[in-house]
Amino acid sequence: NKENVQTGQHLYVLVYSIVQNIWRTTMGPISAKTGLGRIRNAGILENADMGPNFRLMAGYTFVYTLEGTADYHDANGLKRTIVPGDLIIVFPNLPHNYNASPGSRWKQIYVMVESPMLTLWQKHGYIHPAHPIHHAEPIDFWFKKFLPLYKNDQSPKLKTSLVDLLQFQQILAQIL
């Protein structure tokens, strides 16, 4: 349906709360809007440094650790060292932070998703903010599953976007 398709650049807003100042950062490009949701952005990062403060995400973000370790903590009180094979589910509006552990190199692939389906997953208990970290190995196997989502992020077409969204949900279901 052409009314549901939005292509081109779209801004994804990350809200950082530092003392009393609010900082906004934009990221793009984003895939086409399908009506069922979309993959907003995907990428591969090394040694991500989010700073010492909590941040908020407007949508769901999934961060799969490929190499190294990171330190994760959130407003629910969870503190954990992230290791290769860990998948962090960053829930909308849950203050959180993660950074490469001191002395470690940390490599991740991330996928930012906007979808009412994930709200249903959360409502029915398949994913929950109290349990944001899951583990999946072998790493090469899962990296190959996530990689097409990153590559297709550069082409905002409706058919590709819908297929990617459904493939992402299949990956998530297999990990959980």
N, C-alpha and C positions, 0 to 999 in steps of 0.2 A: 504494500500500500504506500503510494508516494507521499501521502500526508505524514507518515511516520518516519520519513527519511530526512535526517539532517546531516549534511556532510560538511567538510572543511574543519577549520580550527574551532575548538570549543575549549574554554578554560576550566580547568579543574582546580578548585580552590582548596589549599591546605591552610589550615588556620594554626598559627603558632601563638601561644600565649607566653609572653616573656614579661615578667613582672606585671605591669598594667598596660603594656603596649600589645597590640595585636598586629602581627605581620602576616601578609598573604603572599603566597607563591603560586605561580601558574605553571601548569604542565599541559602539553598537548602533543600531538594531534589525537583525536579520538575517533573511534569507529562510528559508523552510521547508527542512528537510533532505530531499533527494531520494534518498539512497543513492548517487548519482553525484557528489555534492558540492553546493555551493551558493555563491551570491554572499553573502558575509558582510556586506558593507557597501559603500556607494558614496557619493561626494560630490564636491563642487566646492570647492576651496580657493583662496584668494588669499594670496600671500606667506607660505607655510608656513615656519615656523621650527622646525626640529627640534633646535636647539641645536648646540653644537660637538662633541658626543660621538657615537660610533657607537650604533646601536640595532639590536635584533633583532626580526623579525616571526615570528610562529608559523606563518603561512601565506603564500601568494603574494599580492603586491599589485602592481597595474599602475597606473602613473601616467603619464597622457598630458598633455604640456605644451601649453596653449592660447595663452598669451601670456608674454612676458618670458623671462628666463633664470634658471637655477639652477646651483649647483655641486654635483656628485655625487662621492662617493668611497666605496669599500668596502674590506673587509679583503683582497681579492685584489690591491689596489694600484691599481685603476682610479680615475683622477681625470679628470673630464670636465665641461665646461660644457654644460648641457642647454639646448636651444633649442626654439622652437615646432615642434611636430610630432614631438618625441622621445617615445618610450614607454620608460619605465623599468620593467623587470621586477625587482621586489624578491623575492628567493628566500628561502624559509624558513631561518631560522638563519644567514643571511649578514650579519655586521655591516656596516652601511652608514650613510650620512648624506647628506642633501640639504637645501639651503636656497636661498632666493632669493639671486641674486648681489647683491653690494653695489650699491646704486643702481638696482636693477631691480625691477620689479613682476612677480611670477610667478603665473600662474593655471594650475591643473591640474584635471583630473577624474581621480578614482582609483576603482579597483574592487578590493576585497579578495575573494579567491576561495579556497575550500577544496574541492579536488577531487583524487581519485586519478588523474583523467585528466591533470592537469598533471604529476604524477609520471611518468607514461608519456611525456608530451611530452619531459620532461627526460631520461629514460632513453634515449630514441631520438635524442637530439641536436637536437630542434627548438628547444628553449630550453636555455640553459646559463648558469650563474653567471659564467663568464668573459666572456660577451657579453650583459650585461643591458640594453643600450640599442639600440633600433631606431628608425627614422625612418619616418613615414608622413604624407604630404600628399595632397591639400589638407586643411588643418586643419578647416575647416567640415564637410567630408564626414565625417571621422572623429569629430568631436565629435557629429554627429547620430547616428552609429552607437552611441557610448557612452552618450548621454543617456538612452535608454529604460531602461538598466540602473540608472541613478541614480533615475529616477522610480519604477520597479517595486520598488526596495529598500524602499519604504514599505508594501508589501503582501505579507506572508509567506504566500503560498499555494503549494501544491505544484505546480500546473500552471504558474503564472507562474514559479516558481523554476526548474523544469526547462527551460522555454523560454528563460529568461534565461541559464542556464548554457550551453546549447547555442549560443545566439546569441553569447555572449561568446567561446566557442571558435571560432566561425566568424570573428568579427572578428579574433581573434588569428592564425588561419591566413591570413587575407588580408593582414595586416600583415607577417607573417614571409615 
